[in-house]
Amino acid sequence: MASSLQLTELEHDLLVELFNIGVGRAADSLSQIVSQEIELSVPYIEHVSVIELSERLDQGEDICSVSQTMAGNFEANTILLFPQNSSMEVVSKMLGDGFSTETLAELHQEGFSEIGNVVLNACIGSFAESIEEVFDVGLPVYRIGSSTQVIETGDLNEILFIRINLVLSTSHVEGYLVFLLEHFSFEKLKASLNKIIHGLS
């Protein structure tokens, strides 16, 4: 990756702060859905290859994901990921007691898609508000499979990877929020960050 596409320390710190705010709102939304506290990690930002990203997210079992695109001044793909068994637990907490395993399996796709829609929109909305941009948000897309199958990167070889760990405090279930940006969008993101840094927005 060319050095011109690296984040400066100020840009990095600002991006972490913006995602802290956005993910905080997303966690509040998820907390209300599953009726328990959500613990968050500090956003971790780095450039990775698509192959490396798949290896990082590979947990030895199928992954359940909901993704939504955001398109505006720049484009990104936002993804909520949970290991398959953990995603069943999340949907179970959303629906409440009294549902059989068979019924939970039948309702899983619809329930997890709704959870992803709420969480991702909360995060995207907060982020867009912070940088004073407007984005068109795509419909939620549900996938289940290996990390390679659920991460949609098109023809990209290298991407900006922003990862935040989400832990359901009572259920001890862990998932991730992931944001993927390609090079062209990365330059636009840097421009938006520098408007804020230099007080131009």
C-alpha angles and dihedrals in degrees: 000000000000114000090237088069095057121104117246117230091258093049091048094049092047092049091050090051093048092050091046088059094044096045090047089061091045090051091051089054093048091045090057091048096052097030097233139093118275119216117208134201123219109270110265114211127191145135114254138168117251089246092052091048092055090049092049093053096043106110099169094260137069117285125221115213143177116197133187128185121224117204128184132092084353135006132237140167115229119199135186110204133188130165107259096253091046091050088057089054091051092051090046090054090049094052096041130218127328103055121120122231089252093053092047089053090051093049096040100095095046093043097046091045089055091049091050091048092053096043097044094045091051091053096042092046093052093046093048090049091050094054093036094238132132120225133188106227118211126224116276114268117205120209135170127188141071121342089259091054097048099043108082109199102148112203095339120129100183130023144174105258120200114184129185122181117223119197124188099221099212100035093040088222117152129205138159141233112213130189120193124194128178124220099269092050090045091061090050090049090052090052091052092049092050092052087060094042092052094041095246098130 
